Amino acid sequence: MAIWLNEDSKILVQGMTGSEGTKHTRRMVASGAKVVAGVTPGKAGADVDGIPVFNDVASAMAATGANVSVVFVPPKFAKAAVEEAVDAKIPLCVVITEGIPVHDTAQFFQYAVNAGTTRIIGPNCPGIISPGASNAGIIPSDITKPGRIGLVSKSGTLTYQMMYELRDFGFSTCVGIGGDPIIGTTHIDALEAFQNDPDTDAIVMIGEIGGDAEERAAAYIKEHVTKPVVGYVAGFTAPEGKTMGHAGAIVSGSSGTAVAKAEALEAAGVKVGRTPSAAAELMRKILS
């Protein structure tokens, strides 16, 4: 009842011995996720609450069977950390770090694409949670319950709000893809996975101003998605030409506006709410 992350997922944390890594490792463990290893170069033999630390991803995977990495490494070291995870052929790498230079992201994402073995989620994202099964990242685990809605979102905070708004129905998986100009997993990747997941009945897609990701997702939905999709686009009141919040949220003329994105989604049959609560109400009507 999940995509990409389930109760069998074994998580290692790159940067686990840092303050953010330690804090969120404890939160993941408390939520029931199987965190089996940490990776910090030069700190092999140490541990965090009994979870062993290794010098590198490959040795951590060999010793523990880890198949998911969560990256809490500072921006200047993030590219090397992700490429190390790709070299170790870990299936899923969730990059929480924000402030990574765009050219670094472009390089490590292309590196992963060329290798063909690792899915990247992020960077600058809250991660992925399959409620009741596992949690890789910083998404709070007590907002919602397991259910049959799939959620994909550019925004971390709006991910949490939508989980709360629809907590009475619950979610199969919630994926925060991040709001940088270049990201690994896209709306379309998640839409495809939810469409193919027999335990997901409906999908909520949250976008925001800037770029054309939502327009491309709308075209994909029109061609390939048969399950009901509800959308919300953050930024209906944003002024033109101003970067808002995420680095990718910049509007040029009419291109990339919330209105243009909403129109593209509605033309593809997606019901679009003008507020997160309105979008949640649309989904509530569909499921009821």
N, C-alpha and C positions, 0 to 999 in steps of 0.2 A: 504494500500500500504506500509506495513512495517511488520517487525517481532519484537515482544517483547516490542516495544515502539511505541506509536502512539499519535494522537492529544488528546486522552482522558486520557493519562497518567498523574498522579498527583505525583509530585516529592517532597520528603523530603530530606534534606541535613544533614547528621550526621557530626557535626563539622562545621556547617555554621557560627558560630561566630568567628572562627579562620581566619587568614589572607587569606589562600588559599580558604577556604570554602566561605568566603564573596566575594572574587574576582570572583570565578567561578559561584557562585550563580547569581551574577549580569550579567555575560555573558550568562548564561542559560536563564535568564528572558528576556534579550535583544533579544535573538534568537527566543523568542516566546514560550518557554517551560513553562508549568504550575508548578512553584515551589510554594508549598502551605505551607511548614513548614520547620523549622530547629530543630535539636536536639542537645542540649549541656547540660549534667547533671549539675544541679544547676542554670541554667539560664532561667528557665521557666518564662514567662512574658515579657522577652526582645523581641526585634524584629530586623530584618535586612531589612531596606527599607519597613517596614510595614508587612513583612512576619514573623508570630509569631514563637517564639522559645519554645520548650517543653523540659522537663527533660528526656523523654524517647520516644522510637519509638512507643510503643503501644498507649500512650496517644496522640501522634501526628497523628497517623493513625485514632484513634477514632474521633478526633476533625475535621480532614480535609479530610478524605477519601484517603489519600496518598496510592499509590500502587507501588511506586518505591523509593528506597533509593540510594543516592549517598554518598559514604563514603570518607570524607576528614579528617580522624582521624589519628594522628601520629602513627607510626608503633607499638609502645609498647601497645597502647590501641585498635588497630584495631581488634584483635581477639574478644575481649569483645563486641566491637561495632557490628561486623557482627553477632555474636551469639545472641545479643539482637534483631537485625532485624529478624533473623530466628525465635526466640521465638515469635515475634509479627506476624509471618506468612506473612510477606510482600512478594509479588510474585517475585519481581526482586530487587537484591542488587548489585549495581555497585561499586566495590572497586577500587578507583583511587590510593590510597596510595601505594608508592613504599618502598622497604626496610623492608617489613614484614618478620620476620624469617620464613623459609620454614616450620618448624614444627608447627608454629601457623597457617599458611595457610592450611596445611594438616588437622589440627584439626577442623578448622571452616568449611572447605569444607565438611569433613565427617559428621560434625554436621548438615549441610544443607541437605546432601544426606539422612541421617537418618530421618530428619524431613519430607522431601518430599514435602515441600511447597514453597521453595525459590530457584530461579535460581541465582547463583553467576556469575557475569562477573568480571574478574580480578583475583587477584590484579595486581598492577603495569601496569595499562592500561589507555587508554584515554577515555574509556566509549563507549557509543552507541548513534548514531544519526539517526533519520529518517527525512531527510531534508524536511522542510516545515511543519513538524508535531510536533516533540519534540527533545530534546537534553539532555541527561543525562551524564554529564562528562565534559571533557575539549576540545572536538573536536570543532574547529572553525565552525560556522554555515554558513559562507558566501562563502565557497569554491565552493559549487556545488548546484545543484537544485534537486527537486524531479525527479525521473526517475524509470527505471526498472532493474537496475543492483544491485545485492547484493554484499557486500564487507565484507570479514572477514580477519583480519590481526593480526599478532603477534606484529607488530611494529606500534607505534603511528605516527611517522613522515612519514612512508611510506603509512599509511592510508590517511594522508592529501594529500600527493603527488598524489596518485591514484585518489582521489576524484577530484583533480584539473585537472589531465590529461584527465579525462573522464567527465568533467563538462558539456560538450555539450550534453551528453546523460542523466546524472543524476542518482541518486541512490534511491532505495527503503529504504534500511537500511545499515548503515556502522557500523560494530562491531569491536572494538579493544579488543582482548582477553587477551593481555598482554604476556610478554616474560619470566615470572618466570618458574622455573622447575615444580611447581604445580600451576595449574589454575583451575578455576571453569568451565565455558563454554569453549568448545574446538572447533577446526575447524569443527569436525564432527557434533557437535550440531548445529552450524550455517548452515552448508551445508544441513542438514536435514530440518531445518526451511525454508531455501530459496527454497529448492526443493518443499516443500509443500505450498509455498506462491504463489497464482495465479497472484500476481502483480510483481513478480520477474521473468525476462526472462533469465537472465544470471548471472554468479557468478564470481567474482574475489577473489582468495585466495592468501594471502601473508604469506609466512612462512619465517623461517630463520634457519641457521645452528644450530645443537645441537638437541639431543633427537630424537624421532622417530614419532613425531606428524604428520608430513607431509606424511610420509610413510603410517601411519594408515589412514590418510585422503584419500590418493590415493586408498587404498583398498576399502574404503567406497564408493568413487566416482564410482569406477568400477562396484560395485554391485548395487548401489541405486540411483545414480544421472543421470537424463536424460537430464538436461539442460546443455548448454555449459559452461565449466569452463576454465578460464584462470588463470595461476599461475605465481608467482614470488617468488624466494627463495633468501633472502638476505645473502650474505657471500660467493660469488664465489671466492673471492680473500683472504679469511681469512686463516691464518696459522693454522695448526693442533695443537691441545692440548692447545689452548689459549682461554680463555673466552673473548667473544667479545660482548660488549654492555650489553644485557640482561643476567641475571644470568643463564638462561637456555641455552645460546648459547655457548656450549663447545663441541668440536668435538673430538671423540676418534677413531683414525685410519680412515678407510673409512666410519665408521658408523657416520651418522649425518652430512655429508658434503653436500654442496649445490648441487654438481653434482649428488650424490646418490639420493637426494630428487627429483631433477628435473627428473632423469631417472624414478623413481617410478611414478611420476605424469604423465609423458609422456606415460608410459606403460598403464596408466589407461585412456588415451584419452584426458588428459589435455594439452592444448597448453601452454608452459612455455616460458616466455620472459627472456632473460639474463640481462635485465635492467628493471626498472619500466616503462620507456617510451616504451620499446619494448613490454612489457606485455599489456600496454594500447593500443598500435597499433593493437595487435592481437585481443583484444576485439572490437576495432573499426571496424575491418574487419568483425567480426562475426555479429555485430549489423547492419552493412550497407548492 
